[in-house]
Amino acid sequence: MAQLLILTSQVDNDVLPSLGLLSHRVRQIPAQPAQLVNAPSSDLIMVDARTDLAGAKSLCKILRTTGIAVPLLVILTEGGLSAVSADWGVDDVLVEMAGPAEIDARIRLAIGRQALEQTSTKIQTSGVVIDEASYSAKVQGKPLDLTYKEFELLRFLAAHPSRVFTREQLLSEVWGYDYFGGTRTVDVHVRRLRAKLGELEQLIGTVRNVGYRFNVYEDDNAEADPARS
């Protein structure tokens, strides 16, 4: 049984009639960005796009920008299916008249995929999410435009929080033993990486006369290792 959150402009209506035949716990709140601040926790979020495709698309994008950690599904009419594209940022779609078996299957699959992906390929710590499978990273929900080596450097440091590495060690681990460049290469990449981290540039800390480390916020749940959830 999952906890589901439906964002809809028609609260208390039967947004997805067959969902009532299942045992999942369902909450509905108005489909407004301001409502997301105090939204109840959930295992999956559904956005009602039956009557306002443009508004629903905008809301889905906002949800993705905030870095939600649960699957995002959109509820549509049959005719609305043609309007959905990859830039909506949703994990799956549901037609409003879908039967209970289909709804339950899509919910289970979406939640299962999310859990599998996060367990095996993601590092989450101190406001940074690093997806090793897609070679992408986000800081506070915003994608980072990183080169391959910048990503590898960030991934390696974040995978060993608070541990100090010399420039020589980083060259060996990130660039490889066959790299013949000097240690200044590390300094250049650290500087570029910090610039892209913006307000979180201090995540890459300097230990004078030694090297660099990944700083973990004191209130971060991952005290020893990056949280892989």
Secondary structure, DSSP 8 states (H G I E B T S, - for coil): --EEEEEESSTTS-SSGGGGGS--EEEEEES-GGGGTT----SEEEEE-SS-HHHHHHHHHHHHHTT--S-EEEEE-GGGGGG--GGG--SEEEETT--HHHHHHHHHHHHHHHHHHHHHHEEEETTEEEETTTTEEEETTEE----HHHHHHHHHHHTSTT--EEHHHHIIIII-TT--S-THHHHHHHHHHHHHHGGGGGGEEEETTTEEEE---TT-S-SSS-B--
